Amino acid sequence: MPASHRTIVETKQFRKELRRIESNPVRADELIDGAKLVLSRDPYRGVQLAPRSPVWFLAIDPQKGRPV
């Protein structure tokens, strides 16, 4: 399978939730780094938007900072 380009897209909802924890920059960094780590190890861990779509998303529990 040929390699494909991967990009992380931050939605408005994600940025809104991130702003809530920006008062704790360490926690905000951990949230983002955790999502990147999960997706870099297993890009199919998320939910595919539609069959054969190249777009997947990863829902994160803001309280636990972990993928749902």
C-alpha positions, 0 to 999 in steps of 0.5 A: 500500500503506498504511503499517503499524506496525513494531516491533523485538522482542528475543528471549531469544537476542538479549538473551543474545548482547547481554549477551556484548558489553555489556562493549563498549557501542560494539559493542553499539550498532553491532549494534542500530543496524545491524539497525535500519538494515537493517530500516528501509531494507528491512523485507522483508530478513529472513525471513518467519515464515509466508506472509502473516505480518506478522512477519519476523526478521533473523538477525545474525552476532554475530562480524561484527555483520552480517545473515546 
